[in-house]
Amino acid sequence: MHVRIVTTLAGCLLAGSLAIAQETAPNPGIAPTKGTTPPAKEAAPTEEKKEASAKAEVGKKAPAFSLKDTKGKVHNLADFSGRYVVIEWFNPGCPYCRNIYKEGVVTDTIKKMKQIDADAVYLTINSTANQPEDFVVTQSDTFLEENGHKDIPVLMDYDGTVGRLYEAKTTPHMYLIDPEGTLIYAGAITDDRNFTKGTEATNYIVEAARRSASGEPVSPSAVRPWGCGVKYADGGSRRGGRRGGGRRGGKP
């Protein structure tokens, strides 16, 4: 009798232990409660990474920008959608930049671009910051007026934001954007940095536009630019760095 009681108690204890274990064990089939912490998601890209990926790159959409010209009018790149857009980094104090006007290279470029696309746009951007801004504005307007191009807007980029976005290195440094908004060429305006070839010079902007308009691959799509170093507000060239060789005064 005593043995039977002990055996019965032992059986009850074992059954109770199993029941408790079953109640406390997690059930994989039960959804997590509201208080359950969800698995961590991959962190969103930082603003720094977004900015780095926004740099101008041939073959990709041209980075958007909005700048005021010397008259105070705002120009947004998006305003020129559906048209070829030529952009020249500009500094009338640079002999190379001055000579593409004096030698008729800019006039010829605009004329031929209009033949390809009657609505083609020619813009200049001035990132020069080694002189007071009001002087840079006046110098730009005066130079273009004296050289018969007062209709060309000069967009002011005194803090260098857009210049760095496009990684403009020289004046002139040229860019061509197609009607779909893709940057299709960046670099020198011609292969005649010393202005000795005349009509035999290759105009890279015009050739790129012609190929693009006819559905051909644009080649070359990038050529090392020549000219003076862009005078950025900080960390940029401040000595009128000259690229491409030449002599002081007159033609480079």
KEKE-3310 file (N, C-alpha, C; in steps of 0.2 Angstrom, whole numbers, plus 5000, padded with zeros to 4 digits):
npx = (5004:5009:5020:5012:5006:5017:5022:5011:5011:5024:5021:5011:5019:5028:5020:5015:5026:5029:5018:5020:5032:5027:5019:5027:5036:5041:5030:5032:5023:5015:5011:5021:5019:5011:5021:5033:5049:5053:5063:5079:5080:5088:5099:5095:5102:5114:5114:5126:5131:5121:5123:5136:5133:5127:5134:5140:5140:5145:5134:5124:5109:5109:5114:5102:5100:5098:5100:5103:5105:5116:5107:5097:5088:5080:5087:5082:5088:5079:5070:5073:5070:5069:5077:5093:5106:5120:5133:5144:5158:5163:5174:5178:5190:5200:5212:5210:5197:5192:5197:5190:5179:5183:5190:5179:5174:5164:5153:5152:5149:5136:5129:5130:5124:5111:5107:5106:5097:5084:5080:5090:5100:5112:5122:5131:5141:5147:5159:5168:5177:5188:5187:5178:5160:5151:5160:5163:5151:5148:5160:5158:5146:5149:5160:5153:5144:5153:5158:5148:5138:5128:5116:5118:5115:5123:5126:5127:5138:5144:5147:5152:5145:5137:5147:5156:5148:5147:5160:5168:5183:5191:5191:5188:5176:5167:5150:5137:5121:5108:5091:5083:5088:5100:5118:5129:5141:5157:5170:5184:5181:5185:5198:5208:5217:5227:5223:5226:5222:5210:5197:5199:5198:5192:5176:5170:5158:5149:5150:5147:5133:5128:5130:5122:5109:5107:5106:5117:5131:5139:5155:5171:5165:5170:5183:5199:5198:5204:5212:5210:5212:5197:5192:5188:5179:5184:5199:5201:5208:5218:5227:5225:5228:5235:5231:5236:5246:5256:5258:5259:5248:5239:5236:5233)
npy = (4994:5006:5008:5009:5022:5030:5028:5033:5047:5051:5049:5059:5071:5070:5072:5085:5092:5091:5097:5110:5113:5112:5123:5135:5134:5141:5144:5141:5143:5154:5171:5186:5196:5213:5220:5215:5217:5222:5215:5223:5235:5238:5252:5268:5277:5289:5307:5312:5302:5302:5314:5312:5304:5312:5319:5326:5316:5309:5302:5300:5307:5324:5334:5343:5361:5377:5394:5412:5424:5438:5448:5445:5436:5420:5404:5388:5372:5362:5370:5370:5358:5346:5352:5355:5359:5369:5372:5383:5385:5400:5414:5430:5436:5427:5423:5412:5410:5423:5423:5413:5420:5431:5426:5420:5408:5405:5411:5404:5391:5393:5397:5385:5376:5380:5377:5363:5361:5372:5377:5377:5380:5392:5393:5402:5399:5407:5404:5411:5418:5425:5438:5453:5450:5459:5465:5454:5452:5464:5464:5453:5455:5467:5462:5453:5461:5470:5461:5457:5448:5450:5444:5432:5423:5425:5415:5416:5408:5410:5404:5392:5380:5374:5373:5364:5353:5349:5347:5356:5362:5371:5387:5390:5377:5364:5358:5347:5345:5334:5334:5325:5327:5321:5321:5322:5326:5332:5343:5350:5364:5364:5357:5365:5373:5383:5392:5391:5383:5388:5387:5373:5367:5355:5356:5351:5351:5354:5343:5333:5336:5334:5320:5315:5320:5313:5300:5293:5285:5296:5302:5308:5308:5314:5325:5331:5346:5363:5378:5391:5389:5386:5399:5395:5398:5393:5383:5382:5386:5400:5408:5411:5399:5392:5381:5371:5377:5391:5409:5424:5437:5443:5431:5415)
npz = (5000:5004:4995:4983:4985:4985:4972:4964:4968:4963:4949:4947:4950:4939:4928:4930:4929:4915:4910:4914:4907:4894:4893:4895:4884:4869:4855:4839:4829:4832:4830:4832:4846:4847:4855:4851:4845:4829:4816:4812:4799:4784:4784:4778:4764:4767:4767:4763:4754:4745:4739:4734:4723:4715:4706:4691:4676:4661:4650:4659:4667:4667:4681:4691:4692:4698:4695:4697:4684:4679:4678:4687:4684:4686:4681:4678:4675:4671:4664:4651:4645:4632:4623:4615:4626:4628:4639:4645:4655:4662:4662:4660:4662:4659:4647:4638:4638:4634:4621:4614:4611:4604:4593:4586:4589:4598:4592:4580:4586:4591:4580:4572:4581:4581:4569:4570:4580:4581:4593:4602:4616:4623:4637:4650:4664:4678:4690:4696:4710:4715:4716:4720:4720:4714:4705:4697:4691:4683:4675:4667:4660:4653:4645:4637:4630:4623:4614:4606:4611:4620:4623:4628:4643:4659:4671:4688:4699:4712:4724:4720:4720:4709:4700:4706:4707:4694:4692:4685:4678:4671:4662:4646:4651:4644:4642:4635:4634:4630:4622:4630:4642:4646:4650:4637:4632:4638:4641:4632:4621:4607:4597:4596:4605:4604:4594:4581:4570:4563:4552:4551:4563:4575:4581:4596:4603:4593:4585:4593:4595:4582:4580:4590:4586:4574:4579:4581:4590:4602:4600:4601:4619:4629:4632:4637:4645:4641:4646:4658:4676:4686:4697:4711:4726:4738:4741:4727:4711:4712:4706:4693:4685:4671:4658:4645:4639:4631:4629:4639:4637:4623:4611:4619)
capx = (5000:5014:5023:5007:5005:5023:5022:5006:5014:5029:5018:5008:5024:5031:5015:5015:5032:5028:5013:5023:5037:5024:5016:5032:5040:5039:5027:5034:5017:5011:5014:5024:5014:5013:5027:5039:5053:5054:5070:5081:5080:5095:5099:5094:5108:5115:5114:5133:5131:5116:5127:5141:5131:5123:5139:5138:5143:5143:5129:5118:5105:5113:5111:5098:5102:5094:5105:5101:5110:5118:5101:5093:5083:5082:5087:5082:5090:5073:5066:5076:5069:5067:5081:5100:5109:5127:5135:5152:5161:5165:5178:5181:5197:5204:5214:5208:5190:5191:5199:5185:5174:5187:5191:5173:5172:5157:5148:5151:5146:5129:5126:5129:5119:5104:5106:5105:5091:5083:5079:5096:5102:5119:5122:5138:5141:5153:5161:5174:5176:5194:5186:5171:5155:5148:5164:5163:5145:5150:5165:5155:5141:5153:5164:5149:5141:5158:5159:5142:5134:5124:5110:5120:5115:5129:5123:5131:5139:5149:5149:5155:5141:5136:5154:5159:5143:5148:5167:5171:5190:5194:5187:5181:5175:5161:5145:5132:5115:5103:5084:5081:5092:5106:5124:5132:5148:5160:5177:5186:5176:5188:5205:5213:5218:5231:5219:5230:5219:5205:5191:5200:5198:5186:5172:5168:5151:5145:5151:5143:5126:5126:5130:5116:5103:5107:5105:5124:5134:5143:5162:5172:5160:5174:5190:5202:5197:5210:5210:5213:5208:5191:5194:5183:5179:5189:5202:5201:5214:5217:5232:5224:5231:5234:5231:5236:5252:5255:5262:5255:5246:5237:5233:5237)
capy = (5000:5012:5008:5011:5029:5034:5028:5038:5054:5052:5050:5066:5076:5070:5075:5092:5095:5091:5102:5117:5114:5114:5130:5140:5133:5146:5141:5144:5145:5160:5177:5190:5201:5220:5223:5212:5222:5219:5214:5229:5236:5241:5260:5272:5280:5295:5313:5312:5297:5304:5320:5310:5300:5317:5322:5325:5310:5308:5296:5300:5313:5330:5336:5349:5367:5384:5400:5418:5427:5444:5453:5443:5431:5413:5399:5381:5367:5359:5374:5369:5351:5345:5356:5354:5364:5370:5376:5385:5388:5407:5420:5435:5438:5422:5424:5407:5411:5429:5421:5409:5425:5436:5422:5418:5401:5404:5413:5398:5386:5395:5396:5378:5372:5382:5373:5356:5362:5379:5380:5375:5385:5392:5396:5402:5399:5410:5402:5415:5420:5428:5445:5454:5448:5464:5466:5449:5453:5469:5462:5448:5459:5472:5458:5450:5466:5472:5455:5455:5442:5452:5440:5426:5424:5423:5412:5417:5403:5413:5400:5387:5374:5370:5371:5357:5347:5347:5346:5361:5363:5376:5391:5387:5369:5364:5353:5347:5341:5332:5335:5321:5329:5317:5324:5318:5328:5336:5344:5355:5366:5362:5354:5371:5378:5389:5396:5391:5379:5391:5382:5366:5365:5351:5358:5345:5352:5353:5336:5328:5337:5331:5313:5314:5321:5308:5294:5290:5286:5302:5300:5307:5310:5317:5327:5335:5353:5367:5385:5394:5385:5390:5402:5394:5402:5390:5377:5381:5389:5408:5411:5411:5394:5391:5374:5370:5381:5397:5414:5429:5443:5441:5424:5410)
capz = (5000:5005:4988:4978:4986:4983:4964:4962:4969:4958:4943:4947:4949:4933:4924:4932:4926:4908:4908:4915:4902:4888:4893:4894:4878:4863:4850:4832:4825:4835:4827:4837:4848:4846:4858:4848:4841:4822:4814:4810:4792:4782:4785:4772:4762:4770:4763:4760:4749:4739:4736:4730:4718:4711:4702:4683:4673:4654:4649:4664:4668:4670:4688:4690:4695:4698:4696:4694:4680:4681:4678:4692:4682:4688:4676:4680:4670:4669:4660:4644:4643:4625:4619:4617:4630:4629:4645:4645:4662:4659:4666:4655:4664:4657:4640:4634:4638:4630:4614:4610:4608:4600:4587:4583:4591:4602:4587:4576:4589:4592:4573:4570:4585:4579:4563:4572:4584:4581:4600:4606:4621:4625:4644:4653:4671:4681:4697:4698:4716:4718:4716:4723:4716:4710:4699:4692:4687:4679:4670:4663:4656:4649:4640:4632:4626:4619:4609:4602:4614:4627:4623:4632:4650:4663:4677:4694:4704:4716:4730:4717:4721:4703:4697:4709:4705:4687:4692:4680:4680:4667:4658:4646:4651:4640:4643:4631:4637:4625:4623:4635:4649:4647:4648:4632:4631:4643:4640:4628:4615:4601:4597:4594:4611:4603:4589:4574:4565:4560:4550:4551:4570:4576:4587:4599:4605:4587:4582:4598:4594:4576:4580:4594:4582:4569:4582:4581:4597:4603:4601:4608:4623:4634:4630:4643:4644:4641:4648:4665:4681:4688:4703:4716:4732:4743:4738:4720:4709:4713:4702:4685:4682:4664:4656:4638:4637:4628:4632:4642:4633:4616:4611:4624)
cpx = (5004:5018:5019:5006:5011:5023:5017:5008:5019:5026:5015:5013:5027:5026:5014:5021:5032:5024:5016:5028:5033:5021:5021:5036:5037:5035:5028:5028:5013:5015:5016:5019:5016:5019:5033:5043:5055:5061:5072:5082:5087:5094:5098:5100:5109:5115:5121:5133:5127:5120:5132:5139:5127:5128:5138:5143:5140:5139:5124:5115:5109:5110:5108:5101:5098:5099:5102:5107:5111:5113:5096:5088:5085:5081:5087:5084:5084:5069:5068:5075:5066:5071:5089:5102:5116:5128:5143:5153:5165:5169:5181:5188:5202:5206:5211:5200:5188:5192:5194:5179:5177:5188:5185:5171:5165:5152:5147:5148:5138:5126:5125:5124:5112:5102:5103:5098:5090:5082:5084:5098:5109:5119:5129:5136:5148:5154:5166:5173:5183:5193:5179:5165:5152:5153:5164:5156:5146:5154:5162:5150:5144:5157:5159:5146:5147:5159:5153:5138:5131:5118:5112:5119:5121:5126:5128:5132:5144:5152:5152:5151:5140:5142:5157:5154:5145:5156:5170:5178:5193:5189:5191:5181:5168:5157:5140:5127:5110:5096:5081:5084:5098:5113:5128:5139:5151:5168:5179:5181:5179:5195:5210:5214:5223:5229:5223:5227:5213:5199:5192:5200:5192:5182:5168:5160:5147:5144:5147:5135:5124:5126:5123:5110:5102:5106:5112:5127:5139:5150:5166:5166:5164:5181:5193:5201:5204:5207:5213:5209:5203:5193:5188:5184:5184:5192:5203:5207:5213:5223:5231:5228:5230:5235:5232:5242:5251:5259:5257:5254:5244:5234:5237:5242)
cpy = (5006:5013:5011:5019:5033:5034:5033:5045:5056:5053:5057:5071:5076:5073:5082:5096:5096:5096:5109:5118:5116:5121:5135:5139:5138:5142:5144:5146:5151:5166:5182:5195:5208:5223:5220:5217:5219:5219:5221:5229:5239:5249:5263:5276:5287:5301:5313:5308:5299:5310:5318:5307:5305:5320:5321:5320:5309:5302:5296:5307:5319:5332:5343:5355:5373:5389:5406:5421:5434:5449:5451:5438:5424:5408:5392:5377:5364:5363:5373:5361:5351:5349:5354:5360:5364:5374:5377:5388:5394:5411:5424:5437:5433:5423:5418:5408:5417:5427:5417:5414:5429:5432:5419:5411:5400:5406:5407:5392:5387:5394:5389:5374:5374:5379:5366:5356:5370:5382:5379:5381:5385:5396:5397:5402:5402:5408:5406:5419:5423:5436:5447:5453:5453:5466:5461:5449:5458:5467:5457:5451:5463:5468:5456:5455:5469:5467:5453:5450:5444:5448:5433:5427:5421:5421:5413:5411:5405:5409:5393:5380:5370:5368:5364:5351:5345:5346:5350:5363:5369:5381:5392:5379:5368:5358:5353:5342:5340:5334:5331:5322:5325:5321:5320:5320:5332:5337:5350:5357:5364:5359:5359:5376:5384:5393:5397:5387:5382:5387:5375:5363:5360:5354:5352:5345:5351:5346:5331:5329:5334:5324:5311:5314:5316:5301:5290:5290:5292:5300:5305:5311:5314:5319:5331:5342:5357:5374:5387:5390:5389:5392:5401:5398:5400:5384:5377:5386:5397:5411:5412:5405:5393:5384:5374:5374:5387:5402:5419:5434:5440:5435:5419:5406)
cpz = (5000:4998:4983:4979:4983:4975:4961:4962:4964:4951:4942:4946:4942:4927:4924:4928:4919:4906:4908:4909:4895:4887:4892:4888:4873:4858:4843:4828:4827:4832:4833:4839:4846:4849:4856:4844:4834:4820:4811:4802:4790:4782:4778:4770:4765:4765:4759:4754:4743:4736:4731:4723:4713:4706:4695:4681:4666:4653:4654:4664:4671:4676:4687:4694:4694:4700:4694:4690:4682:4681:4684:4690:4684:4682:4679:4674:4667:4664:4652:4642:4636:4620:4620:4621:4630:4635:4644:4652:4659:4664:4661:4656:4661:4649:4635:4633:4633:4622:4610:4608:4603:4593:4584:4585:4594:4596:4582:4579:4590:4585:4571:4574:4583:4573:4564:4576:4585:4588:4605:4610:4623:4632:4646:4660:4674:4688:4699:4705:4719:4717:4718:4718:4711:4704:4694:4688:4682:4673:4665:4658:4651:4643:4635:4627:4621:4613:4606:4605:4620:4628:4627:4639:4654:4670:4683:4699:4709:4721:4727:4717:4715:4700:4700:4708:4698:4686:4686:4683:4677:4664:4652:4648:4649:4642:4638:4634:4631:4627:4629:4642:4651:4645:4643:4630:4637:4641:4636:4622:4608:4602:4595:4600:4609:4597:4583:4569:4561:4558:4550:4558:4571:4582:4590:4601:4599:4584:4587:4596:4587:4576:4584:4590:4577:4572:4582:4588:4597:4604:4598:4613:4629:4632:4636:4641:4645:4643:4655:4670:4684:4695:4708:4722:4738:4740:4731:4718:4710:4709:4695:4682:4675:4662:4648:4635:4633:4631:4635:4637:4626:4616:4616:4620)
residu = (MET:HIS:VAL:ARG:ILE:VAL:THR:THR:LEU:ALA:GLY:CYS:LEU:LEU:ALA:GLY:SER:LEU:ALA:ILE:ALA:GLN:GLU:THR:ALA:PRO:ASN:PRO:GLY:ILE:ALA:PRO:THR:LYS:GLY:THR:THR:PRO:PRO:ALA:LYS:GLU:ALA:ALA:PRO:THR:GLU:GLU:LYS:LYS:GLU:ALA:SER:ALA:LYS:ALA:GLU:VAL:GLY:LYS:LYS:ALA:PRO:ALA:PHE:SER:LEU:LYS:ASP:THR:LYS:GLY:LYS:VAL:HIS:ASN:LEU:ALA:ASP:PHE:SER:GLY:ARG:TYR:VAL:VAL:ILE:GLU:TRP:PHE:ASN:PRO:GLY:CYS:PRO:TYR:CYS:ARG:ASN:ILE:TYR:LYS:GLU:GLY:VAL:VAL:THR:ASP:THR:ILE:LYS:LYS:MET:LYS:GLN:ILE:ASP:ALA:ASP:ALA:VAL:TYR:LEU:THR:ILE:ASN:SER:THR:ALA:ASN:GLN:PRO:GLU:ASP:PHE:VAL:VAL:THR:GLN:SER:ASP:THR:PHE:LEU:GLU:GLU:ASN:GLY:HIS:LYS:ASP:ILE:PRO:VAL:LEU:MET:ASP:TYR:ASP:GLY:THR:VAL:GLY:ARG:LEU:TYR:GLU:ALA:LYS:THR:THR:PRO:HIS:MET:TYR:LEU:ILE:ASP:PRO:GLU:GLY:THR:LEU:ILE:TYR:ALA:GLY:ALA:ILE:THR:ASP:ASP:ARG:ASN:PHE:THR:LYS:GLY:THR:GLU:ALA:THR:ASN:TYR:ILE:VAL:GLU:ALA:ALA:ARG:ARG:SER:ALA:SER:GLY:GLU:PRO:VAL:SER:PRO:SER:ALA:VAL:ARG:PRO:TRP:GLY:CYS:GLY:VAL:LYS:TYR:ALA:ASP:GLY:GLY:SER:ARG:ARG:GLY:GLY:ARG:ARG:GLY:GLY:GLY:ARG:ARG:GLY:GLY:LYS:PRO)
# end
